Amino acid sequence: MVEVLISLAKITVIVFVFVMGVASAMTLLGDRKQSAKIQNRIGPSQATFFGFSLFGFPHFIADGIKMVLKENITPKNANKFLHTIAPALVFMPALIGWSVIPFMDHYCTGSVTTLVPGDGSGVQHYTEVCDGEWKNYFSIMHMNAGVLFAFAIAAVSVYGAAIAGWASNSKFSLLGGLRSSAQMISYEVSMGLSLAGVLMIYGTLNINEMVRMQGHLIGDWLPMWGIVIQPVAFFLFMLAGLAETKRAPFDLPEGESEIVAGYITEYSSMKFAMMQLAEYAATVFIAALITVVFLGGWQIPYVYADGIRIFGGVWTPFGEEVWYWISIVLRIGAITFKILFLVWLQFMMRWTLPRFRYDQVMTLGWKILLPLSIANLFVTALILAIIW
């Protein structure tokens, strides 16, 4: 019974509080406030609460009320069943993928000791050992093939977009669905290949183990983060991830200036809201994947469960027991900050870069990113073969 309550608590905090909270806040902070700042505009300020604008927050409430009260319309001659379930097929994968994202290392019921053996290659392996039992309290699900699960779930959302485009009985929607499918196929390959080099180095598909390995130090001072050992893969993965979220400058499946609103043209009310919210949740999910694979996840350089370790020395403020809880708070705060920073960066790119033409999107995916990702994989494999 206790384990069931813990699982429900993890789902509530991670999915409904953090993911849904950030995705909802992005409709105000990202789409309105941040764009207004970049474009030197005032932004939302007209809706007030008892005479106070509250930084545009009443607009956020008004949007929710408007979505609930709007009429739910299904186009004539549309496939009503598929038109209805398509938003769920887009929305649910953006939430299910979070089940394998770790916000902290497993909780130790005893005390944690950090072992620091080297392997002669200049890498110090800072391995945390628990003398009690590891408890998975900081991710919804612990899976040895977590990376594959995250990719498989993320790929499902394109089915929702394609079905929504076809079931709407609209040429604009159909074009948007076809664009979404083509874009996913084009960039999914580059995403996987750019990640393959990192997997070869870490030797695991377990996301939590990948983050643990990023706590190792190269030369006893440089964190072994993914962006350090695979800088090219980081930029390739981030660019392909932007294209996967279908947000500007890769928002061709919506393409307001060309096909009205793409595959969501014929949606209204809460169906439309689910489609939009799914895109925001996907933006946060891509930021989380980049964080755990390339930016150390919950790792903070030199900060470990039993103290701060740097250049062979150990400093444990407030004692080991108190410090362990402090390190948990610091690490959860670190991964949260990294995710929010990447979300902010994605919106900065959205409001800074102009939308690509469709042929440019395809050219970038097949003629630039794909060859670079293959070359990066080949060079990584060659270096590993020489070293090991």
N, C-alpha and C positions, 0 to 999 in steps of 0.2 A: 504493500500500500504506500509506503514511504517513497519507494522508487517511482511509482506512478505519479505521485504528487510532485516529485522533483522534476520528472519529465514534463509535466504540464507547466510547471513554473518556468522551465527553460524555454519551452515553446512560446509562452506568453511574453517573457521578457525579450527574447531575441527577435521573434517574428512580429508580434503585435505592438510591442513598445518601441523597439529600436528600428526595425526595418520599415514598418508602416508609419511610424512617427517621422523618420527622416524623409521617406518618400512623400508623405503628405506635406511636410514643411517645405520641400523643394518646390512645390507649386507656387509658394509665396516667395521664399528666399531666393530660389534659383531663377524661376521664370519671370519674376516681377522685380524684386528688389535688386538682385545682382545685375540683371539686364538694364535696369534704370540707371544704376551707377556707371556701368560701362558706357552707356549711350548718353550720359549727362542729362538724364531726365529725373523728375521728382519721384515717379513711381506711384504705387497705390496710396492714395491719401484721402479720398473722398468719403469712403464709408467710415463712420465713426461710431464709437460706443460711449454714449452719454457725453458726446462732445469731444472725445479723445480719439485720435487716429490710431494710437498704439502701434506705431511702425507698420501700419497696413494690415494688422492681424484681423480686423473686422472683415476685410475682403476675403480672407481665408475661410471664415465662417460662412460668409455670404455665398461663396462658391459651393460649399457643401450643401447648403440649403437649396440652392438653385438646382443642383444635380438631382437631389431627391425629389423635388417638386415637378421637374420637367416631365413631359409626356414620353412614355416609352413607345417608340414607333418601330414597326417592322415593315419594310418596303413591300409593295405589292409584288406578287409572284416570287418572292424570296423564299428560300428554304427556311422555314421558321425554326425548326429544331436545331439545325447547324448554326443559324444566325444567333440563336440564344446561347448555345454552349460555347461558341468561339471565344467570347471574352474570358470565360473560365479557363480555357486552354492556353490563353495568353497570360493570364494572371497567376494561376497556381504554380507553374514552373519557377516563376520569379521568387516565390516564397519557399517552395520545397527545397531548392538548392541550398538554402541557408542551413539545412540540417547537418551539414558536414563542415561548416565553418567554425573553427575553434577560436573563442575569444580569450582563452587562457589555457595554460597547460593543465593537465589533469590535477585534481586536488589530492594532496598527500595527507593521509590520516596520521602519519607519524612525523618525523623530521626529515628534512631534505639535505643531502650532502652533495656538493659539486665535485666531481672527479675531473682532473685536468691532465689526461695523458696526451702525449703527442705521437704522431706516426712517422716522424722523420721528414715529412714533406713541408714542414713549416706551419702546419695547421694544429692548433691546440683544441682538442675535443672537450669542450666544457659540457660534461654529461651529468645531469642531475639524477641522483639515485635516492629513492624513497625507502626508508626502513620500515614503513607501514604498508598501506595499500593505496594504489592509485584509484581515484574516483573521478569519473567523467561528469563533472558538474558544469563545465563551461562551453560545451557544445551539445546540440540536441542529440546527435548520433555519432558514435565512433566507428569509422569504417576504414578498413585497410586499403580499399580502392576508392578513397574519397574524391580524388581528382577526376577519375572516370565518371563517378556518379554525378559530380557537379556539371561536367560537360554534357553528359547524356540528358540530364534534366533541362539544362539551358537550351539544348537543341530542340526540345519538344515545343517550345513557345512558337516556333515558326509555323507549326501546323495550325495553331490558332489563327495566326495572321492570314495564312493562305486560305483556310476555310472561311474566315470572315469575308475575305475579298470575293470568293466564289459564291457564297451563300447569299450575298447582299443583292444579287441581280442588278449590279451596276458596273458599267465599264470602268469608271474611275476606281471603284473598289477592287475590281479584278486586276487592274494594272498594278495597284498598290500591293496586293497579295503576291503577284508574280515577282515584283521587284523585291519584296521581302524575302521570298524563297531564294532568288538568285543571289541576293546579297549575303544571306546566311551561308549558302554553299561556297561562295567565293572566299569568304573570310574565315570560315570554320577550319579550313585546311591549314591556313597560315597560323591560326591560333594554336592548333595542335602541334604543328611542327616546331613552332617557336618554343613551346613548352617542353618538347621532347629532350632538348639539350639540358634543361634544368633537371628533368627526371633522371637522365643518365648520370648526372653528377651526384644527386642526392640518393639515388638508388631506391626510391620508395614512391608509392602512390598514396601513402597515408599523409594527409595534410598536416596533422599534428606533428608527425615525425619530421616532415620537411621544415616546419617552423623551429623545432628543437635543434635541427642541424644548422639552422641559420644563427644559432647562438654561439657556434664555434668561432674562433678568431684566427685569422691568417696573420702569421708573424706576431701573434699575441697582442695585436692592437686593431686589426681591421676586421669588422664583422663579416662573416661569410654569408651575406644576404644575396638573394638571387640577382639583384641589380648590380652587385659587385662582380660576381663570377660569370654572369650572362647579361651584360649591358645591352647588346644588340637585341637579344630575345625580349628584354624588358620593353623596349620601344616598339618592337613588332607586335608583341602581345597587347600592349596598351592601344595601339592604333587599330588592330583587328577587333579588340574589345569595344572600342567606340563604334565601329561599324556594326557590330553585333547588336548593340543597344538601339540602333536605328534612330539615334539622335544626331542633330546637326553637328558637323557638316555632312553627316551620312544619312540624313533623314529623307532619302529619296522615296522610300515606301509611302511616306505621307505627302511629300512634295506639294505643299499648299499652292504654289504658283503654277503648278502644272496639272495636278489631278485632285484638286480640291482638298481632300484630307486622306487620300489613299484608301487603305482597307478599313478605316474607321469612319468613312464619309457617311454611311447610312446608319450610324449608331447615335443614340441619344440617351439622356437620363443616366442611370447608374451603369448601364452597359458601356457607354462612352467613358464614364469615370473610371471603370475597371481597366479599360484599355489604356487610358492615360496613366493611371497609377501603376500599371504593370511596367510601363516604360521607365518610370522613375525608380521602381524597385529593381529593375534590371540594371540601371545605372549604378545603384548602390552595390548590387551583387558583383558586378564587374570590378568595382573598386575594392571589394573585399577579396576577390580572387587575386588581384594584382598585389594586394597587401600581404596575403599569406604566402604567396609564391616568391615575390621579388623584394618586398620591403620588410622582411623579418617577422611579419605577423605581430604577435604579442611580445616579441623580443625587444628589449631595450639594451643597447650596447653596454656591456660591463655590468649589467644588473642581473643578478641571479637570485634564486630562492633563499640561499643562505648568506647573502651579502653582496656587496659591490666588489668585484674582482677586476683589478687592472694592474698590468705589469708585475704579476706574481703576488701582489698583496691582496689582502681581504679585509674589508671594513664592513662590520655588521652593526648599523645604528639600532638602538633601542633593544638589542638582544635578538636572538635567532627567532623566537616564537612570534614576537611582535613584528619583526622585519618580514617574516613570511607573509603575513597579512598585508603589510604595506606593499610588498612586491606584487601581490595579486592585484591590488587596486591600481598600482602604477602600470602593470602590464595590460590590464583591461582598458585603462585610459589611453595607453599607447596605441593599441590596435584601433580603438574608436577614433582617435585623432587622425591616424593614417587614412582610414576609410573616408572620413569627412573631408580631409584635405584633397583626396583624389576625386571625390564628388565635386568639390569646388573647382578643381582643375578642369574637369570635364565640362562644367558649365562655362568656365572661362573660354575654353576652346569653342564651345557652341556659340557664344555671343561675340567671338572675335573673328572666326574664320567664315568665309562665305560658303554656301552650299555648293558641292561639286556637281558637275553634270553627270548624267548616268554613265556615259562612256568613260568618264574619268574615274568613277568609282570602280568599274570593272577593270580598267587598266591598272589602277593602283593595286587591286587585290591579286590579279593573275600575273601581271608582268613585273611588279616591283616587290610586293610583300612575299609572294610565294617563292621566287628565286632566292631572295635574301634569307628567308627562313630555312630553305634547303641548304644554302651555303653555310649558315650558322650551325646547323646540325652536323654537317660534314666536318667543319673545322673543329667543333667540340669533340666529335668522335675521334678525330685524328690526334688531338692533344691528349685525350684520355688514354688512347692506345699507346702513345709514346711514354706518358708518365707512369701508367700502371701496367 
